[in-house]
């Protein structure tokens, strides 16, 4: 379970992610999305979106790659990634 300090850092990074100086590239955006989902919801659930939903499919696949990663580790990586983009 996340410590109060880690949760606070994560919450701040989530806010900061909405105010980055420039929009990250798509690969970075997928990484941000997947780390956030892993940190907040755990392993990916549900069926993989169909061929026509390319964005949904890419998001699903990025999240699925993190399967088994703990919420704490995902939060730490998320915070580090957002810090590196400021």
C-alpha positions in Angstrom: 0.0 0.0 0.0 1.3 3.4 -0.9 2.7 5.6 1.8 1.1 9.0 2.3 4.3 10.7 0.9 4.2 8.6 -2.3 0.5 9.1 -2.7 1.0 12.9 -2.3 3.8 12.9 -4.9 1.7 10.9 -7.3 -1.3 13.2 -6.9 0.9 16.2 -7.5 2.4 14.5 -10.6 -1.1 13.8 -11.9 -1.9 17.6 -11.6 1.5 18.5 -13.1 0.9 16.1 -16.1 -2.0 18.4 -17.2 0.3 21.4 -17.3 3.5 20.2 -19.0 5.3 22.9 -21.1 4.8 20.8 -24.3 2.6 17.9 -25.2 4.7 14.6 -25.0 4.9 12.3 -28.0 2.4 9.4 -28.4 4.8 6.8 -27.0 5.3 8.9 -23.9 1.6 9.6 -23.6 0.9 5.9 -23.7 3.5 5.4 -20.9 1.9 8.1 -18.8 -1.5 6.5 -19.3 -0.4 2.9 -18.6 1.5 3.8 -15.4 -1.5 5.8 -14.2 -3.9 2.9 -14.8 -1.6 0.4 -13.2 -1.1 2.6 -10.2 -4.8 3.3 -9.7 -6.5 0.1 -11.0 -3.9 -2.6 -11.0 -3.6 -5.1 -13.8 -5.5 -4.6 -17.1 -8.9 -6.1 -17.2 -11.5 -6.7 -19.9 -11.1 -7.7 -23.5 -8.6 -6.1 -25.9 -10.4 -3.6 -28.2 -11.0 -4.7 -31.8 -8.9 -3.9 -34.9 -10.8 -0.7 -35.7 -10.2 0.9 -32.3 -6.5 1.6 -32.8 -6.2 4.1 -29.9 -8.0 1.8 -27.5 -5.9 -1.1 -28.6 -2.7 0.8 -28.1 -3.7 1.9 -24.6 -4.8 -1.6 -23.7 -1.5 -3.1 -25.0 0.6 -0.5 -23.1 -1.2 -1.2 -19.9 -1.0 -4.9 -20.4 2.8 -4.7 -20.6 2.8 -3.5 -16.9 0.9 -6.6 -15.6 2.3 -7.6 -12.2 3.9 -4.3 -11.5 2.9 -3.1 -8.0 0.9 0.1 -7.6 3.7 1.6 -5.6 6.3 0.9 -8.3 3.9 2.3 -11.0 3.3 5.5 -8.9 7.1 6.0 -8.5 7.7 5.5 -12.2 4.8 7.9 -13.0 6.2 10.6 -10.7 9.7 10.2 -12.2 8.4 10.3 -15.8 6.3 13.5 -15.2 9.3 15.2 -13.4 11.5 14.4 -16.4 9.0 16.1 -18.8 8.8 19.4 -16.9 
